[in-house]
């Protein structure tokens, strides 16, 4: 197998590892509040929403130190140990205690920062200028299969269940823990990519073996692990204020806002709509499946379109913006404005049209499709622009995204649906404009570099 084939295989293994891990973790996140409400124990007083707030908050802060961790132990071990923390969080639900619930939430927040920083590093060092878009799409499509399988499993297993017994809970979470561990061990199949000719990315390629990441400007051959960690930290801070990252920050922030919306708020809205019938709550799982289909389709198609970067990234981002605007408008017409804040019994209010399950599922698909447009192109442009320093670049990416996701989680407890949609429309429009500007800057720099090399 040639060098390009080995790099592609690494991307596929990376995608499958994340698919297994997040089939377990995202399924856990979707059902944890329902499970905790059904948990028959007077000693447990935990809240799934509080846990999510802790995870996102710690996640955002931990992105400042994640590049140092990846630099010291390498991306492969970083992903493995972070995956073990995810598995521990899932296993905790087999018999939850309040103290362990919140303690593991903090640990998962730290692990998430390290995991995603290492993932971005592996993606970058296994890609070239011509394959970064394709590889981003392949990874994203494989990752989003987790939405499909997890939600389908829960819908089939718990359809019609009003109360989740201890046996039901233990069976599900033992299975999910095993699935997550399989994903962790898949990371050991990733191998250091061969290089056909010397390239700037050779420095970061050594991270797969946990070697030193030496930088001629700030490091010396005698630098220790401490100086390497500090170097990675300062690189992340400096990268945050670069022109390209500042332009991309609004787009990245938008993905955090809509992540919270499609993964939490919209499902809650569907489950609260009593006008959808008695099975409204079971529609949450079906909605997740349609979101997953949109994510998979978008990741696969747009990854292939970007194989040789012939069309650029801007048309895909524009398509994502239009797709999301259509979804937001249909949701505004179809879902009652008080649905995000409705009590457990739901809401009887009607929006501007007769509530339609078909329209709600169409919106789920469009939300997933639009999300894949933004995320695949952000992965592509960041991986291309900061390929020589990919670990701190993706740490900054996740830092911004997780802060905005935490902010969205906070205001979703207080704002009616139409105000939440307005925020998404405004930030999405501004984020798309600044993305177009960032793409123009990157292309200009590349053309100048190509000209200088002649």
Secondary structure, DSSP 4 states (H G I P E B T S, - for coil): --HHHHHHHHHHHHHHHHHHHHHHHHHHHHHHHHHHHH---SS----HHHHHHHHHHHHHHHHHHHHHHHHHH-HHHHHHHHHHHHHHHHHGGGG--HHHHHHHHHHHHHHHHHHHHHHHHHHHHT--TTTHHHHHHHHHHHHHHHHHHHHHHHHHHHTT-SS--HHHHHHHHHHHHHHHHHHHHHGGG--PPP-SS--TTHHHHGGGGT-----TTT--TT--HHHHHHHHHHHHHHHHTSHHHHHHHHHHHHHHHHHHIIIIIHHHHHHHBGGG-TTTTTHHHHHHHHHHHHHHHHHHHHHHHTTTTSS-SHHHHHHHHHHHHHHHHHHHHHS-TTGGG--TT-B----SS---HHHHHHHHHHHHHHHHHHHHHHHHHHHHHTGGGHHHHHHHHHHHHHHHHHHHHHHTTTS-HHHHHHHHHHHHHHHHHHHHHHHHHHHHHHHHHHHHT-
